[in-house]
Amino acid sequence: QVQLVESGGGLVQTGGSLRLSCGATGTIADLNYMGWYRQAPEKQREQVALITSSGRTKVAASVVGRFTISMDNATNTVHLQMASLRPEDAATYYCYLDDSSGGSWGQGTQVTVSS
């Protein structure tokens, strides 16, 4: 079983930056990718950024050029560097891990962007 623990959320002003981190522990069977999703109130959860175990990345169009995803394979930790934050980026951000046994979600970390 995989456990994901997120950190780094908080309150930031428009234009500011935050760095989210997610560490995975437990039994990880053939890691495929890790990533971040977000969900704002009354909206569907959406994919933000993914990174495969080989380092390939996929970033949502809404955050391209502002958000960067990276992963430390040695520690199974994924980071999301967020810059130029906008009010519409405010949401609960969830870490996700996909391996050969399925997918696992973190508990979420709140990002609030003040205008």
C-alpha positions as CSV (number, residue, x, y, z in Angstrom):
1,Q,0.0,0.0,0.0
2,V,1.2,3.5,-0.9
3,Q,1.0,6.5,1.3
4,L,1.3,10.0,-0.2
5,V,2.0,13.0,2.0
6,E,1.7,16.5,0.5
7,S,3.2,19.7,1.9
8,G,3.8,23.3,0.8
9,G,0.3,24.7,0.3
10,G,-0.7,28.0,1.8
11,L,-1.8,31.5,1.1
12,V,0.0,33.6,-1.5
13,Q,-0.7,36.9,-3.3
14,T,-1.4,37.0,-6.9
15,G,1.8,36.8,-8.8
16,G,3.5,34.9,-6.0
17,S,5.1,31.5,-5.9
18,L,4.6,28.3,-4.0
19,R,6.3,24.9,-4.1
20,L,4.3,21.8,-3.4
21,S,6.0,18.5,-2.5
22,C,4.7,15.0,-2.2
23,G,6.5,12.1,-0.7
24,A,5.5,8.5,-1.4
25,T,6.1,5.7,1.1
26,G,5.1,2.1,1.3
27,T,5.3,-0.5,-1.4
28,I,5.5,1.0,-4.9
29,A,5.3,-1.6,-7.6
30,D,6.8,-0.4,-10.9
31,L,6.2,3.3,-10.7
32,N,4.6,4.7,-13.9
33,Y,4.1,8.3,-13.0
34,M,3.4,10.8,-10.3
35,G,1.5,14.0,-10.6
36,W,-0.7,16.7,-9.3
37,Y,-4.4,17.4,-9.7
38,R,-6.5,20.2,-8.3
39,Q,-10.1,20.8,-7.4
40,A,-11.7,24.1,-6.7
41,P,-15.0,24.4,-4.9
42,E,-17.9,23.2,-7.1
43,K,-15.6,22.3,-9.9
44,Q,-14.3,18.9,-11.2
45,R,-10.9,17.7,-10.3
46,E,-8.5,18.5,-13.1
47,Q,-5.1,17.3,-14.0
48,V,-2.3,19.9,-13.5
49,A,1.0,18.2,-14.2
50,L,2.4,14.6,-14.5
51,I,5.9,13.2,-14.7
52,T,6.8,9.7,-15.6
53,S,9.5,7.6,-13.9
54,S,11.7,8.4,-16.9
55,G,11.2,12.1,-16.6
56,R,8.7,12.9,-19.3
57,T,6.3,15.6,-18.3
58,K,2.8,16.7,-19.2
59,V,1.5,20.1,-18.0
60,A,-2.0,21.5,-18.4
61,A,-2.3,24.3,-20.9
62,S,-3.6,26.6,-18.2
63,V,-0.4,26.4,-16.2
64,V,2.2,26.0,-19.0
65,G,5.1,28.4,-18.4
66,R,4.1,29.0,-14.8
67,F,4.2,25.6,-13.2
68,T,7.1,23.1,-13.3
69,I,6.9,19.5,-12.1
70,S,10.0,17.5,-11.1
71,M,10.6,14.2,-9.4
72,D,13.3,12.7,-7.2
73,N,13.3,9.1,-8.2
74,A,15.5,8.1,-5.3
75,T,13.0,9.2,-2.7
76,N,9.8,9.0,-4.8
77,T,9.1,12.6,-4.2
78,V,7.4,14.9,-6.7
79,H,7.5,18.7,-6.6
80,L,5.3,21.3,-8.2
81,Q,6.9,24.7,-8.5
82,M,4.2,27.2,-9.0
83,A,4.9,30.8,-10.1
84,S,2.9,33.7,-11.3
85,L,-0.1,32.4,-9.3
86,R,-3.5,33.6,-10.2
87,P,-6.8,33.6,-8.2
88,E,-8.0,30.9,-10.6
89,D,-5.2,28.6,-9.4
90,A,-6.7,28.5,-5.9
91,A,-7.8,25.0,-5.1
92,T,-7.0,21.9,-3.2
93,Y,-4.1,20.2,-4.8
94,Y,-3.8,16.4,-4.7
95,C,-0.8,14.3,-5.4
96,Y,-1.3,11.1,-7.4
97,L,0.9,8.1,-7.9
98,D,0.3,5.5,-10.6
99,D,2.1,2.1,-10.4
100,S,1.4,-1.4,-11.6
101,S,-0.9,-2.0,-8.7
102,G,-3.1,1.0,-9.5
103,G,-3.4,4.6,-8.3
104,S,-3.1,6.3,-5.0
105,W,-4.1,9.8,-3.9
106,G,-2.8,12.1,-1.3
107,Q,-5.0,13.9,1.2
108,G,-4.7,17.2,-0.5
109,T,-3.1,20.5,0.3
110,Q,-4.8,23.9,0.0
111,V,-3.6,26.7,-2.1
112,T,-5.2,30.1,-1.7
113,V,-4.4,33.0,-3.9
114,S,-5.4,36.5,-2.8
115,S,-6.1,39.1,-5.4
